[in-house]
């Protein structure tokens, strides 16, 4: 950060200066929100079909220009180019889904009025909120904020977006790309998606503004609390997508090769900087040794770096390396045994893979979000025992189960106190656009993605129309005791006969 007026975006692998961005203050933030308000009248007034056409054109633009965007993500986060492309591909799938499903999910639909109100015709429809503020993190700087932006836009809102200060270039690319599509393909100059840049203070200005109808925040639980406090001044609703401490459970009959492969990818990819990354693995006793052997063999081959062949990149946030160090040190000092890597694995900006066994359940490496390429592996007596330990966490974001038993997999998934569970795969729920994504406890609340994600950025509008005179007088001063009596008899007949 060079001054109070600008901040720098650096390549985390090389330290190279990528660009400087303005620290937007109150004036810039409120002007952006005012422009978004005006644009929301236009955007919210378009038909579903017109918004769909524009968002699908944007999707095609992202697809055609994927390599360009991936190079910005690679430079700003340090993640391998292939991982950046995978992130963009998943974003494209979500943008496509949100654009195509906004109408079926949000359009007016008839609902039954019930026998007691049978003279009424009732319907529900979902209206845009207006202006949505999106505050994003740096670890998936395309996929994560777009989980809010795509769904908020598809629901008819305009968006003011503050990307993480570490990935302002990616945020800027995304915002410009929609402006290019609207201008070049539709001849429209409408700020439906705007960028504001800055540090936490700028995010705070967005959250505390009376002109914002909802804040979609993704980041750490500590910052979520500050965002909620700022938003509370105007009773602005908040969606909070926070961290996780996701567990994988491996049953005795699991395909161990597949489970070890998924555990390696789930824990180490993106240098472990994944909110739904695997940080804990619980393995049923009888296959524990075999699983650790397979996982160890796979993980030992991984190498961080910034080159094309690297398995994963550097720590994007330099300060994260010391948290990773603390968790490894604490685990080892309390009897944990590193079977891959160890206390020397952290050499900022890189952390080589670390697999820890025998780590006490109350240690930092098991309880706190590590956000690095480390994983703990712990034996359990049964699948149920694994679920019990997985649930003993203040977080509840994602989770995974490996078992050959179809019923056992679904029942363990249901018992896991996490927003999402993948059975015999890892993180797959994030790539299925129709599945809502979000957590519980310290992992936050509210949902992006899927129909729930569209409704998250809408307000339900209820309409009921009298289509014939009511059979009983109820809501009128002309109601008589005899009317009340008839009503009581009707309700008693309908609802008073059960045990
Ligand atoms: P962070 O909480 O440090 O910052 C997130 C964003 O909040 C940034 O844009 C930051 O500038 C802004 N911010 C900081 N202080 C603020 C304030 N007082 N008011 C308003 N905005 C403020 O998080 P991060 O380090 O960028 O991201 C990592 C965290 O995000 C991890 O905990 C990770 O698990 C979580 N995450 C969650 C999801 C999910 O979908 N659940 C996805 C990705 C990342």
Boltz pocket constraint, residues with backbone or C-beta under 6 A from the ligand:
constraints:
  - pocket:
      binder: B
      contacts: [[A, 135], [A, 136], [A, 137], [A, 138], [A, 139], [A, 140], [A, 144], [A, 162], [A, 163], [A, 164], [A, 165], [A, 198], [A, 199], [A, 200], [A, 201], [A, 202], [A, 203], [A, 204], [A, 205], [A, 207], [A, 218], [A, 219], [A, 220], [A, 221], [A, 223], [A, 224], [A, 226], [A, 227], [A, 230], [A, 240], [A, 241], [A, 242], [A, 243], [A, 244], [A, 274], [A, 275], [A, 276], [A, 317], [A, 369], [A, 397], [A, 438], [A, 439], [A, 443]]
      max_distance: 6.0
